[in-house]
């Protein structure tokens, strides 16, 4: 997962709350820091996404494959 895919996934899952979720919520799964801090300190976006999902009780069905752009049509 790239950082841009992380951001799309967060925006899709949390909508207008996304900036607050990544900036204010402390995630135990990434060393008791916010998603933004973890990303800025080099934690892989996928690890941050999964920690965020666990903390926010995002169903398993919405955790994998999100954030990817649709493949280009030919």
Buried (B, 14 or more C-beta within 10 A) or exposed (E): BEEEBBBBBBBEBBEEBBEEBBEEBEBEBBEEBBBBBBBEEEBBBBBBBBBBBEBEEBEEEEBEEBBEEEEEEE
